[in-house]
Every structure is written in structure tokens, then in C-alpha cells.
Amino acid sequence: MAKRLLLLWNCLVLLYGYCGASTSTCGKEFVTAFLKNYLPSQHNISFELLITGHQPATTVTVTVNKSTFQKRVSVDEKETMSVVVPASSEMRGSNIFDQTVWIQADKDVSVFSINYKAVTSAATVVYPVQQLGTLYYVVTPAGNHTPHNFKEFAVVAHKSPTRITIHLKGAVTFKGKGYPAGSKLVVDLKAFQVIQLRSSVDLSGTKVESVASVAVLSGHSCAMQFTTCNHVVEQLLPVSSWGTNFIVPTPLTFQTKFDIVYVIASQNTLIKYHSGSTQGSRQANAGQVIQFKMQPSQPLYFSADAGIQVLFFYTGAKNQNVMHESFLINIPALTSYCTSYRIGGIRRFANFAVVIAKTLVSSGFRLEKKVFTNTEWRPIPGTEYSFAQLSLGRNANAVSVEHPNTPFGLLIFGVSPFIGIGSTALCSCALPCPQNSHYEFCGNACPASCADRNAPSACEQPCVETCQCNDGYILSVEKCVPVGSCGCTYNGLYYKPGEEFWADETCGSHCTCDSTLGRVVCKQANCSQ
């Protein structure tokens, strides 16, 4: 039964794409690229991959396509290894490039990418190839245009050659030819090639279609709103992995102006939002990008009747006369929250984390196995959630943040004078579990069910990696339901909880479905009683 349950849940993940596995950061193969970061003349350049292991003695190979660079490293469980790729990996201009970065591992790992130059830096989660898709919508955040400052995105091919069709929302120049807004650009990419497009105008809402699965990175070479400019980039999720409910917390308490949230729909959709005491709704057309100004200390909650994509653009702020620059975060849907995360602390930055959790379970969170207390939780109006900020210091080692049985969201960001980065956190490589259940590395292979409450005690099979129902819940028709909702089966017939019936035609036995016991209880009686 346990294996059937896991199989069904994994199938639901693949079919609907709205649960935790749809945005899993764990895998054995990844492809990415490094977008143009502001000026070629900047110093202290570092294009870095942070690779986190989840099993002992994992071998990882990093290769830059069409180059001599290849590096093999070994990473242990709960260890983060840094691999720096050549500066020549950076793409310059609007063109097709060969310098795709390919990461292969013999066991599951997570990958985080950092594009660092002095005074401009960006970071993003790198999703494994099984999470890639064929349909995306681009978002390029605000920034003043200069001769060296462009909105940009890239499409990265994996092993299969593919045709890319790009429906442009803004004008671009590609290989010396101009393509106006509203036009269609079609290109053929060979295996491990990447196309980068750059423009002085907003490209948000541009639709990217591909024959084979691809990775899409979107951002700005140097975005700027309230401070000096900073490189921002985020790997986007395909439309098939979008969700319908999102919470955007306010990550930095010293923001005194406003941040920007971008919401985009792939089909006509009603989007409801809640910010402080303000509630409202917007009708979004397919491909439309809606901007929301996010006021200080007023988190946003979004819900939609179809999948949407939500990105948070931190516009920068000054704190104690120090400029902290902008960053871009692809906000996770509530259904992609995990119970355990690994955070790789990033050198050069003061690292912070924002936890988003149901208010009723805002205790019991552990940072490196230690329960963190005295945390200021702030409620999110219109929801049953609250959020809190944790300081992680300047630790370059991987640390864990976890809750014993309840999924929660986790965003990470780093600040340093004149630069900033932000991203979603990396879920631990454990099975994503549906509602009312939790992950166990060594769980009972014969879970209790409405049909057999005593199955665990009679189980002779070894433990398995599985999802187990939370306390007070039990397995019923492949779902975890409240124990009191179990019905009963008697002589091949199903009876609802509390249902009464005569066991035979002679009225000699009166029976009741006892949901607490999970079985039918009969007493001697007659029809006149």
C-alpha cells in the first residue's frame, strides 16, 4: 500500500504540477548559463556554482560546453562545494552562444548559481532537467537604460536540438536584424546551445515556446530603482509548474519606499489579492503582466483560478548610510512548500532567511537541529500564515531549516554594501508529501488505513522512504483523512461512519459503523427494539 501511495502521489505531481515535486531543486543533471553582468571592465569576477550534497560521497562533474573546462568534485551529505567556472562563460550581446554549463552527478544534489562582479551580483536556484518545460513567460524588472545596461533573458537547450519560438513584447536586435514588439523570432538551437536576447525596453510578457524542454533565465544586466544598479537574474519555472496561491513577505525591514511584485498569467485569469487591510481583484488576460507596488511591512497574498507566476523585485534601500541593492526572487506557490531545506551560506554577504508558515505551527522550527525561539512572527492578513526573519550571519557552510511535520516556505537573501542577492531556498532531497502527511526517511512500509488499523504492528517488511499520515489522520483511498471520517466494510458492503443497519433479515443483530474503532460493532437485538 505504501508503494502504491508513493506512486500515485508522484503521478499526481507529474500530471498537475502543483505540488512540491513540481519545483523540486534536487536532481542528477542540470544546465544553466551566465547572463551578461553589467560591464566587462569590472574586477573580482566570479561565476560560481554552489553544489549541495544530500547523500555521502557524491561525484559531480561540471562542464562548460565547447571549452576545455571540466571539473570533477566529490561532495558529502549536507556539504556545499563551490565550483568556479571561467569568466569566458559570460554571454555578451544578443546572439547564440555555446558556453552552456552542464552539471552531472551520480546521486541527487542541489545547485545554486552566483554571478558576481564587484558592486553587481545576482543569484538563482538552478532547477534540474526533469523540472524543465516547453512554455515560459519572461519578466524583466525595472532599470534605467544606459549604453551598458539592458533587460535580458536566455533560453538554454539541453541534450536535444530544439526549435525556439519567441513572441516578443518588446523590440530586440538579433544578429544585426531588428525585431519589433509583437513580432515572432524563431531560432534553432543545437544541443547545449543558448540564445541570449537583450533590449533597452521591457520584455516582460514575452512568450517562449520550445519543441524540447529548455531552461529559461530572466533578469537585467543592472536593474535600478531607488539605489545604484545591480545585476539580477532568476531561473523561471515553466507554465506547467505554476501555482494558484502565493504569499510574498516583506524581507527587509529597512525598506522605506516600496518593492514591486510581478504577476503573470498564461490564460485569462481572475487574480485576487490582499495587502494589509486592502483587498481587491484584477482580471488578467493571457500573457499579461500586472505590477503591484508592495508597501513596507505589508505582505501580499495572491490567489487565482488558474496557474500564475509571481516574482518579487526588491527595489533597493539605504540602511545606516549603506546602499543595499536590488534582487529578483521567483516566489514559490504554497503547494510547493517543503518541511526541510538546506541553505548554503554565501561568502561576501550577510545572509538572512524569511520563514513563511501557518500561524498555528509557528513553533517547533529548527535551525541545525536547534529550535529557534524568541522569533518575532508577523501575521499575513487574509491568510492563516505568518512570517519571520532569521539572521544566518556570513556562514559559507550549508545549514538546515526544518519543521517536523508541516510544510513551510523559505526565502533567502544576502546583503552587502552596494550589492544584494535573493532566491528561494533549496528543499532537501526528500519526497514531497501531500496534505496531512509528512516525509519519513525510514517509515513503516504498511501504513495504517481505514481498512486495516493494525497494519503497522503486523508489518514484516523493512522500513521505506515514504510519506506518512500526520497524527489524527489515516490512509483512505490513497489520501490522509481524519481518523473519525473512516467508514466500515461489512460482508462486502461499505457503511458510513455512525451508520446503523440490521445484519440479517431476522433482525437478530443490530450493527453500527464505529469510526473510532474502524469496524462494525453488532449487538443482539430484535426488530421490535
C-alpha positions, -999 to +999 in steps of 0.1 A: +000+000+000+028+024+009+045+019-025+011+024-043+006+056-023+040+070-033+035+060-070+001+077-071+014+109-054+043+110-079+019+106-108-003+134-095+028+156-093+037+149-130+001+154-141-009+185-123+024+202-115+010+220-084+026+201-055+061+202-040+078+179-066+068+203-094+095+227-081+120+202-067+155+215-067+171+180-064+184+161-094+214+145-111+216+167-141+214+205-146+220+230-174+225+268-169+243+298-184+256+332-171+238+362-184+257+395-191+265+412-158+269+450-164+304+460-175+332+438-189+357+461-172+346+452-136+370+434-113+367+405-088+347+384-113+334+351-101+309+329-118+302+303-091+281+272-086+273+261-050+266+224-051+249+208-021+251+171-015+223+150+001+240+116+002+275+105+011+303+105-015+285+121-044+306+127-075+298+158-095+312+168-129+309+204-142+315+210-179+314+242-200+303+233-235+327+238-263+356+246-239+384+228-222+369+234-188+357+203-169+360+198-131+351+168-110+345+172-073+332+150-045+305+163-021+292+146+010+258+147+026+249+181+040+281+196+024+282+225+000+310+226-026+320+257-046+329+253-083+340+285-101+337+284-139+358+305-163+349+342-168+346+334-205+313+317-196+296+351-195+275+358-226+278+392-242+253+407-266+222+392-283+233+361-300+235+323-299+263+310-276+279+276-269+290+282-233+262+263-216+273+250-182+264+213-177+263+197-142+261+159-138+260+139-105+258+102-097+234+110-068+209+138-061+223+172-055+211+208-055+227+237-074+228+274-067+243+298-092+261+331-083+271+357-109+294+380-090+313+411-100+324+440-078+293+461-070+269+440-091+259+404-083+229+380-088+220+345-077+194+319-086+184+284-079+193+261-108+165+236-114+173+200-125+165+190-161+134+170-151+118+203-140+123+220-173+094+227-197+085+239-232+064+270-224+076+301-204+068+338-199+096+363-193+097+390-167+124+417-169+124+442-139+127+479-139+160+497-146+173+529-162+188+523-197+224+533-203+247+521-231+258+492-209+225+484-191+199+461-206+169+440-198+177+404-209+168+367-209+183+335-221+169+301-234+192+271-227+190+239-247+197+205-231+209+174-249+183+176-277+184+202-305+153+222-305+134+250-323+126+280-301+097+304-310+098+337-291+068+360-292+083+394-284+066+420-261+095+445-267+118+452-296+152+434-298+181+433-323+193+398-330+223+391-353+221+426-367+184+424-376+156+443-358+125+425-344+098+449-332+074+443-304+047+419-314+069+401-338+080+364-337+116+353-336+123+316-345+157+301-339+171+266-339+194+256-311+218+227-312+224+206-280+238+227-252+235+260-271+219+291-256+203+322-270+206+355-251+184+385-260+189+420-246+169+452-250+166+487-237+128+482-234+107+460-212+105+424-224+081+413-197+053+391-211+074+377-239+063+341-245+089+314-251+079+281-268+102+252-275+099+218-291+121+202-265+125+211-228+147+241-221+158+263-192+149+300-192+168+327-172+154+362-170+166+394-155+185+427-160+222+434-166+220+461-139+185+468-125+180+501-107+151+517-088+160+535-056+197+528-054+226+523-078+222+494-102+227+457-095+226+426-117+195+405-112+187+371-126+162+342-119+156+309-135+119+307-144+095+279-139+076+265-169+039+272-171+032+235-162+047+242-128+029+274-119+006+275-088-026+293-078-018+306-042+012+327-032+025+347-003+050+375-007+065+386+026+084+418+032+120+405+035+140+436+045+127+457+074+146+488+065+128+493+032+110+527+035+097+531-001+082+502-020+091+470-038+075+456-069+057+423-074+051+410-110+022+386-116+017+370-150-010+347-163-008+322-192-046+323-197-074+346-188-075+345-150-091+363-121-064+373-096-074+382-061-050+400-038-048+410-001-024+436+013-028+449+048-065+460+051-068+463+013-084+436-008-091+435-045-091+416-077-077+420-112-088+403-144-056+392-162-055+383-199-033+356-212+003+368-212-005+399-193+020+411-166+005+430-137+026+451-114+018+456-077+035+481-055+044+464-022+044+489+007+068+485+036+057+459+062+026+449+041+030+414+027+009+403-002-013+373-007-024+362-042-049+336-053-061+328-088-084+304-106-056+292-129-018+290-127+001+322-123+038+332-120+048+356-092+082+374-090+093+397-062+116+426-072+134+442-042+140+478-054+169+486-031+172+506+001+196+525+023+204+513+058+226+533+081+241+551+050+249+519+033+232+511-001+217+476-004+209+469-040+181+452-058+174+415-064+147+393-080+130+362-065+107+337-081+081+333-053+071+296-047+035+286-046+021+274-013+017+239-026+055+237-033+065+244+003+087+218+020+093+205+055+131+207+053+156+230+035+193+232+030+208+267+029+242+273+015+256+304+032+271+328+006+305+343+011+308+382+010+272+386+022+253+389+054+228+361+050+192+362+061+162+338+057+124+345+057+102+317+070+065+316+059+044+292+080+009+286+093+004+307+124-007+277+145+026+259+139+050+288+142+068+270+170+090+239+166+112+252+138+147+240+139+179+256+126+206+230+125+185+207+148+181+235+174+147+250+180+148+287+174+129+308+199+122+345+206+114+349+169+091+377+160+063+363+139+042+387+119+007+377+107-001+379+070-036+395+066-062+374+048-044+341+054-037+316+081+001+323+078+028+344+095+064+351+086+096+357+105+131+368+096+163+349+107+198+361+106+223+335+094+255+355+095+283+351+070+284+314+071+296+297+039+285+262+050+252+246+043+227+246+072+193+231+076+159+247+085+131+223+091+098+216+108+089+180+120+057+177+100+044+209+084+055+223+051+066+260+051+081+285+027+117+298+029+133+327+010+170+336+014+188+368+007+222+384+012+231+420+016+265+437+015+274+473+007+263+481-029+252+446-038+224+422-029+211+388-039+178+369-032+163+335-041+140+307-029+158+282-006+167+247-017+144+220-005+161+189+010+161+160-013+131+142+004+098+131-011+072+159-013+042+149+007+006+159+001-017+175+027-020+159+062+012+139+057+049+142+062+082+127+049+099+100+068+133+086+057+125+052+074+088+049+077+065+019+081+060+000+049+025-010+059+007+022+070-025+021+090-056+026+068-093+028+073-095-008+061-067-020+084-059-001+116-034-027+128-014-030+096+018-013+111+020-037+140+017-068+118+041-055+091+071-077+084+086-055+056+117-033+062+112+004+066+109+026+034+114+062+024+078+073+023+051+098+032+032+090+064-001+105+076+001+130+104-012+122+139-050+122+138-051+112+102-052+078+084-049+064+049-081+061+030-084+057-008-048+070-012-054+101+009-048+110+045-082+117+061-092+124+097-095+092+117-131+100+125-141+100+088-133+064+082-163+042+072-166+004+076-168-026+054-190-054+065-199-085+044-186-068+013-207-036+018-195-001+028-211+018+056-206+055+065-193+065+100-221+061+125-244+043+101-267+017+116-282-014+100-296-049+106-270-076+100-296-101+088-332-104+077-343-119+111-334-087+129-312-107+153-283-084+152-282-046+151-249-031+139-232+003+139-202+015+119-178+027+147-154+052+130-132+053+162-125+016+161-126+014+123-150-016+123-186-026+126-199-033+161-230-055+164-253-063+193-281-089+198-315-073+192-348-078+175-370-058+152-392-046+180-364-029+199 
